[in-house]
Amino acid sequence: MDKIESIEEFYKRKFGWLPDNIRNEIGHFNVFRLESLIGQPVPYKRRDYYKIMLVVGNSKVHYADKVVEVQKQALSFSNPQIPYKWEHLDAIRIGAFCIFNQHFFHQFGDLNQYEVFQPQGTHIFELTDEQADNIRGLFERMFAEINSDYIHKYDMLRNLVFELLHFAMKMQPSSTFDKHPLNASQRIATLFLELLERQFPIDENHPKVSIRSASDFASQLNIHVNHLNRAVKAITDKTTTQIISERILQESKIMLRHSKWNVSEISDALGFAEVTHFNNFFKKHLDISPLKFRNA
């Protein structure tokens, strides 16, 4: 997997220059019109910044281990945890996008609490014409604010980002977590999922999965494994082992599709003692070998 792209590298790749306020005390925010960047390829990789984009036109989004096709127009949310790239199928497309880093929201809330930025959340929203017009209006307000001399314009821009977040989340049903009161089981399940997700994606920052079993996670969380299993089952309706296996399978599919590592290297990075164990695990879940999956 290619290394994570910094916000500085984004500007150099897209424009060949860096803005003066790229790393300042309030964080970084900017907004662009998509048509000005037509024809520039978007590599498959993680970024160290967040991105919200309105795109009009037929596209395919390679997002983690999924490929999502946009038929007409969509709103997308990208975060530093999940690699992605866009494949634009229409020759003519329009839209807009904003980018910002976590520091831009320092003391204004944790972006990762919102489902659109969570690994298991929905990240691509197909829009009706009316919804697209509403989103386009929010982006036009961003362009107006960022070009204004108003001293508190970045507060206004944060508010517009929150409007985009809530617009999208109103389009989807609440998650399983929302159906349960905040209790000890939910806190344990949340900590488990966060600890699991911190190990991914596999790259130079996370070269190998180190916590693989339910008992390993229980030890890290300083609770009994039975307590962990009960909490995870109560909140997610899945077993701890099932969730771990699903996440490892997802990462294996990403690496087979998008990395240059061989099957043995991927097996080792994902914590399998033998490559045959990895082959058996992969075939059990997908009924195909890792090598055939890569070459398909």
C-alpha positions in Angstrom: 0.0 0.0 0.0 1.3 3.5 -0.9 2.1 5.7 2.0 -0.5 8.1 3.4 -0.8 11.3 1.4 -0.3 14.5 3.4 -2.3 17.7 2.8 0.9 19.3 1.5 1.3 16.5 -1.0 -2.3 17.0 -2.1 -1.5 20.6 -3.0 1.7 19.7 -4.8 0.0 16.9 -6.8 -3.1 19.1 -7.8 -1.6 22.5 -8.1 2.2 22.5 -7.7 2.1 25.0 -4.9 1.3 25.3 -1.2 -1.0 27.8 0.5 0.5 30.1 3.2 -1.9 28.8 5.9 -1.3 25.1 5.3 -0.4 24.4 8.9 -1.5 27.1 11.3 -3.0 27.5 14.7 -6.7 27.1 13.6 -6.1 24.2 11.3 -6.6 24.1 7.5 -9.7 24.4 5.4 -10.2 25.0 1.7 -13.0 24.5 -0.9 -12.6 23.8 -4.7 -14.7 23.4 -7.8 -14.3 20.0 -9.2 -14.4 21.0 -12.9 -11.1 22.8 -12.4 -9.4 19.5 -11.7 -10.9 17.4 -14.5 -8.5 14.9 -16.0 -6.2 14.5 -13.0 -6.0 10.9 -11.7 -6.7 10.2 -8.1 -4.4 7.5 -6.7 -5.7 4.8 -4.4 -4.4 5.6 -0.9 -5.2 7.1 2.5 -5.0 10.8 3.1 -4.2 12.6 6.4 -7.1 15.0 5.9 -10.9 14.8 5.5 -12.8 15.5 2.3 -16.4 16.1 1.5 -17.3 16.1 -2.2 -20.4 16.7 -4.4 -19.8 15.0 -7.8 -22.3 15.1 -10.7 -21.6 12.4 -13.3 -21.3 8.6 -13.6 -18.4 7.4 -11.4 -17.0 4.4 -9.6 -15.6 4.8 -6.1 -13.0 2.3 -4.9 -13.5 2.6 -1.1 -11.7 0.2 1.2 -12.7 -3.3 -0.1 -15.8 -2.0 -1.9 -16.6 -0.5 -5.3 -19.6 1.8 -5.3 -21.0 3.1 -8.6 -22.6 6.5 -8.7 -25.2 6.7 -11.4 -25.9 10.4 -11.5 -24.7 12.5 -8.6 -23.5 11.8 -5.1 -22.2 13.3 -1.8 -19.1 11.5 -0.5 -17.2 11.6 2.8 -13.5 10.6 3.0 -11.4 10.3 6.2 -7.8 9.5 7.1 -8.6 5.9 8.1 -9.9 4.5 4.8 -8.0 4.5 1.4 -10.0 5.4 -1.7 -9.9 6.6 -5.3 -12.5 7.8 -7.8 -12.9 6.5 -11.3 -14.9 9.0 -13.3 -16.8 7.3 -16.2 -18.3 10.5 -17.7 -16.0 12.8 -19.7 -17.9 15.8 -18.4 -18.5 16.2 -14.7 -19.1 19.1 -12.3 -19.2 19.4 -8.5 -17.2 20.8 -5.6 -15.3 19.6 -2.6 -13.8 20.8 0.6 -10.8 19.5 2.5 -9.9 20.1 6.2 -7.7 18.5 8.9 -8.7 17.3 12.4 -7.1 20.4 13.9 -9.6 22.6 12.1 -12.2 21.1 14.5 -10.0 21.2 17.6 -12.3 22.0 20.5 -15.3 21.8 18.2 -16.0 18.1 18.6 -14.6 14.7 17.4 -15.3 14.2 13.7 -14.9 10.4 14.1 -18.1 10.2 16.2 -20.1 10.8 13.1 -21.1 7.7 11.1 -20.1 9.1 7.8 -16.5 9.2 9.0 -16.6 5.8 10.8 -15.1 2.7 9.1 -18.4 0.8 9.1 -20.5 3.8 8.2 -22.0 4.9 4.9 -19.7 7.1 3.0 -21.4 7.6 -0.4 -24.9 9.0 -0.8 -26.6 9.0 -4.1 -28.7 12.2 -4.4 -31.9 13.3 -6.1 -31.9 16.5 -8.2 -33.5 18.4 -5.3 -30.9 17.1 -2.8 -28.1 17.9 -5.1 -29.4 21.5 -5.5 -29.4 21.8 -1.7 -25.8 20.5 -1.4 -24.7 22.8 -4.2 -26.2 25.7 -2.3 -24.1 24.8 0.8 -20.9 24.7 -1.2 -21.7 28.0 -2.8 -22.0 29.5 0.7 -18.6 28.0 1.4 -17.1 29.8 -1.6 -18.7 33.0 -0.6 -17.5 32.8 3.0 -13.9 31.7 2.3 -13.5 34.7 -0.1 -15.0 37.2 2.3 -13.2 39.4 4.8 -15.4 38.4 7.7 -13.2 37.9 10.8 -15.2 34.8 11.9 -15.6 33.2 8.5 -13.9 30.0 9.6 -16.6 29.5 12.3 -19.1 29.9 9.5 -17.3 27.3 7.4 -17.3 24.8 10.3 -21.0 25.3 10.6 -21.4 24.6 6.9 -19.4 21.4 7.3 -21.7 20.3 10.1 -24.7 21.1 7.9 -23.3 18.7 5.2 -22.7 16.0 7.9 -26.2 16.2 9.3 -27.8 16.4 5.8 -26.2 13.1 4.9 -26.9 11.4 8.2 -30.6 12.2 8.0 -30.6 10.2 4.7 -29.8 6.9 6.4 -31.3 5.0 9.3 -29.7 5.1 12.7 -27.0 2.6 13.4 -27.3 -0.3 15.8 -25.6 1.7 18.4 -28.3 4.4 18.4 -30.9 1.8 19.3 -29.3 1.1 22.7 -29.0 3.3 25.7 -25.5 4.4 26.6 -24.4 1.7 29.1 -21.4 -0.4 30.1 -21.9 -2.8 27.2 -21.9 -0.1 24.6 -18.8 1.5 26.1 -16.9 -1.8 26.0 -18.1 -2.6 22.5 -17.0 0.9 21.3 -13.6 0.5 22.9 -13.2 -2.9 21.3 -14.1 -1.6 17.8 -11.8 1.4 18.2 -8.9 -0.8 19.3 -9.5 -3.2 16.4 -9.7 -0.4 13.9 -6.5 1.2 15.1 -4.5 -1.7 13.6 -5.6 -0.9 10.1 -4.9 -0.2 7.3 -1.7 -2.2 7.0 1.1 0.1 5.8 4.4 1.5 7.1 2.6 3.0 10.1 0.8 -0.3 11.0 3.0 -3.0 9.5 1.4 -5.9 11.2 -1.7 -6.9 13.2 -0.7 -7.5 16.8 -4.0 -8.1 18.5 -5.9 -11.0 16.9 -8.0 -12.9 19.4 -10.9 -12.0 21.7 -8.7 -12.8 24.7 -6.0 -10.5 23.3 -8.5 -7.6 23.1 -10.0 -8.5 26.6 -6.5 -8.3 28.0 -5.8 -4.9 26.4 -9.2 -3.6 27.8 -8.4 -5.1 31.2 -11.7 -7.1 31.3 -12.6 -10.8 31.3 -13.0 -12.3 27.8 -16.5 -13.5 28.7 -17.5 -9.9 29.7 -16.1 -8.6 26.3 -18.0 -11.3 24.4 -21.3 -10.6 26.1 -21.0 -6.8 25.6 -20.1 -7.1 21.9 -22.9 -9.6 21.2 -25.4 -7.4 23.0 -24.6 -4.3 21.0 -23.6 -5.6 17.6 -25.5 -8.9 17.4 -22.2 -10.5 16.3 -19.6 -12.4 18.1 -16.2 -10.8 18.9 -14.5 -13.4 16.8 -16.8 -12.8 13.9 -16.1 -9.1 13.9 -12.4 -9.6 14.1 -12.5 -12.1 11.2 -14.7 -9.7 9.0 -12.2 -6.9 9.5 -9.2 -9.1 8.7 -11.0 -10.4 5.6 -11.8 -6.8 4.5 -8.1 -5.8 4.9 -6.9 -8.9 3.1 -9.1 -8.0 0.1 -7.8 -4.4 0.1 -4.2 -5.6 0.2 -4.7 -8.2 -2.5 -6.4 -5.6 -4.8 -4.2 -2.6 -4.2 -0.8 -3.5 -2.6 2.3 -5.0 -4.2 2.8 -7.4 -1.3 2.8 -11.1 -2.2 0.4 -13.5 -0.5 2.9 -14.7 2.0 3.7 -11.1 3.1 0.0 -10.3 3.4 -0.5 -13.5 5.5 2.3 -12.5 7.8 1.1 -8.9 8.2 -2.4 -10.1 9.1 -1.1 -12.3 11.9 -1.4 -15.7 10.4 1.3 -18.2 11.6 1.4 -20.0 8.2 0.4 -18.9 4.7 -1.7 -22.1 4.5 -3.8 -20.8 7.4 -4.4 -17.6 5.5 -5.4 -19.5 2.4 -7.8 -21.6 4.3 -9.3 -18.6 6.1 -9.8 -16.7 2.8 -11.3 -19.7 1.0 -13.6 -20.4 3.9 -15.2 -17.0 3.7 -15.1 -16.3 -0.1 -14.8 -19.7 -1.7 -11.8 -18.6 -3.7 -8.1 -18.6 -3.0 -6.2 -15.3 -2.3 -4.2 -15.6 -5.5 -7.3 -16.3 -7.7 -9.0 -13.3 -6.0 -6.0 -11.1 -6.8 -6.0 -12.2 -10.5 -9.7 -12.1 -11.0 
